[in-house]
Amino acid sequence: MGLSVDIQVEIPLTEEERSVLRWVHASLDEAASAEGLPPAEVSVTIVDDEGIRRLNRDFRQVDRPTDVLSFPQWEPGEPMEGAGDGPVPLGDIVISFPRAREQADAYGHSLEREIGFLAVHGFLHLLGYDHETEEEERRMFARQEEILGRVGLRR
């Protein structure tokens, strides 16, 4: 088992801010393990509010920034298959770093916890989790909290 995480940073970050990104790796590794995934790969892109606003506008017809977006490479219900013996390409996660910082302040927890939360939230969407109904939301958020707790990113 194993998860390959490719992080692209499209905005300027300080060294301290860049150090927070290690929680993306830790959180996603734990999520992949918790979900019992075969070897897989995921791409994470860190953007600003304008970057995520453009993606929302272009792909969701929502002209505003959000905190995280997910673009799955496969449809839930389809078998997870990689190319030959290669890892399964799960998809792309895009996180607005400024939005993560604002939400960490608003919720009174660390930026590390918010970045980990957004990474796991996006990852679970790639796997087919959703929060359209109360039951789906309860299931997804419980799973997120379980995974984040396992890496020490509790509320």
C-alpha positions in Angstrom: 0.0 0.0 0.0 1.0 3.6 -0.4 -0.1 6.9 -1.5 1.9 9.2 -3.8 1.1 12.9 -3.1 2.2 15.6 -5.5 1.9 19.1 -4.1 2.1 22.1 -6.3 2.2 25.5 -4.8 1.0 28.3 -7.1 1.3 31.2 -4.7 4.1 32.7 -2.6 4.4 31.1 0.8 6.8 31.8 3.6 9.0 28.9 5.0 6.7 28.7 8.0 3.6 28.5 5.8 5.3 25.8 3.6 6.1 23.8 6.7 2.3 23.4 7.3 2.0 21.5 4.0 3.6 18.4 5.7 0.2 17.9 7.2 -1.2 17.4 3.8 1.1 14.4 3.3 0.5 13.0 6.8 -3.3 13.4 6.6 -3.7 12.0 3.2 -1.4 9.0 4.0 -3.6 8.2 7.0 -6.8 8.7 5.0 -5.5 6.2 2.3 -4.5 3.7 5.0 -7.9 4.1 6.8 -9.7 3.5 3.5 -7.6 0.5 2.7 -6.7 1.8 -0.8 -4.3 0.1 -3.2 -1.3 2.0 -4.3 -2.7 5.4 -5.5 -1.7 8.9 -6.4 -3.3 12.3 -5.8 -2.3 15.8 -6.8 -2.8 18.7 -4.4 -2.5 22.3 -5.7 -2.3 25.2 -3.3 -3.8 28.4 -4.7 -5.1 31.8 -3.6 -8.8 32.8 -3.5 -8.7 34.1 -7.1 -7.3 30.8 -8.3 -10.0 28.8 -6.7 -12.7 31.3 -7.7 -11.7 30.8 -11.4 -11.9 27.0 -11.0 -15.3 27.3 -9.3 -16.5 29.6 -12.1 -15.1 27.4 -14.9 -16.1 24.0 -13.6 -19.0 24.5 -11.3 -20.5 27.7 -12.6 -20.1 29.3 -9.1 -18.3 32.6 -9.3 -16.9 32.8 -5.8 -14.0 31.3 -3.9 -14.4 28.2 -1.7 -11.9 26.5 0.6 -11.4 23.2 -1.3 -12.3 21.6 -4.6 -11.9 18.0 -5.8 -11.7 16.6 -9.3 -11.9 12.8 -9.3 -10.3 10.7 -12.0 -12.8 7.9 -11.7 -16.5 7.5 -10.8 -17.5 5.9 -7.5 -18.8 2.4 -8.2 -16.2 1.8 -10.9 -13.3 -0.5 -10.1 -10.1 1.4 -9.0 -7.5 0.5 -11.5 -4.1 2.0 -12.3 -2.2 1.8 -15.6 -0.7 -1.7 -15.6 1.1 -2.2 -12.2 1.1 1.6 -11.5 -0.8 3.4 -8.8 -4.5 4.3 -9.1 -4.8 8.0 -10.1 -7.5 9.3 -7.7 -7.7 12.9 -8.9 -6.9 16.4 -7.9 -7.5 18.5 -4.8 -7.2 22.3 -4.8 -6.9 24.2 -1.6 -7.2 27.9 -1.1 -4.4 28.7 1.4 -5.8 32.2 2.4 -9.2 30.6 3.0 -7.6 27.9 5.1 -5.9 30.6 7.2 -9.2 32.6 7.6 -11.1 29.5 8.6 -8.5 28.4 11.1 -8.8 31.8 12.8 -12.6 31.7 12.7 -12.8 28.2 14.1 -10.1 28.8 16.7 -7.8 26.0 15.7 -4.4 25.8 14.1 -3.6 26.3 10.5 -2.1 22.8 10.5 -5.5 21.3 11.5 -7.4 23.3 8.9 -5.0 22.3 6.1 -5.2 18.7 7.2 -9.0 18.9 7.3 -9.3 20.4 3.9 -6.9 17.8 2.4 -8.9 14.9 3.9 -12.2 16.5 3.0 -11.1 16.8 -0.6 -9.7 13.3 -0.6 -12.9 11.8 0.7 -14.8 13.5 -2.1 -12.4 11.9 -4.5 -13.4 8.5 -3.1 -17.1 9.3 -3.4 -18.0 10.6 0.0 -20.4 13.5 0.0 -22.5 15.7 2.3 -25.7 16.4 0.3 -27.9 14.7 2.9 -27.7 14.8 6.7 -26.7 11.1 6.8 -24.0 11.6 4.2 -22.7 14.6 6.1 -22.6 12.7 9.4 -20.8 9.8 7.8 -18.2 12.0 6.0 -17.5 14.3 8.9 -17.2 11.4 11.4 -14.7 9.8 9.0 -12.7 13.1 8.7 -12.5 13.5 12.4 -11.4 9.9 12.9 -8.6 10.3 10.3 -7.5 13.7 11.6 -7.5 12.3 15.2 -5.2 9.5 14.1 -2.5 12.0 13.0 -3.0 14.2 16.0 -5.0 17.1 14.4 -7.9 17.2 16.8 -10.1 20.2 17.3 
